[in-house]
Amino acid sequence: MTPAELGAAIRARRRALRITQEDLAASICVSRRVIGQMESGKETVQVGIALRAARAVGLEVGVEPRG
């Protein structure tokens, strides 16, 4: 999964739940700008922030071997 794919999945789930970027940001203690960057696939967003955002919208992120 790429940062862009993860960001897109979080954005889609957030929108499905009708949660604003501001609300998601507040729930994980970051700025709305960080959420926007993450959703647009910016590679420098911290992994911990992306994982917190995914959990906040009900997504589970896992790691599996390739192939």
Buried (B, 14 or more C-beta within 10 A) or exposed (E): EEBEEBBBBBBEBBEEEEBEBEBBBEBBEBEBEBBBBBBEBEEEBEEEBBBBBBEBBEBEBEEEEEE
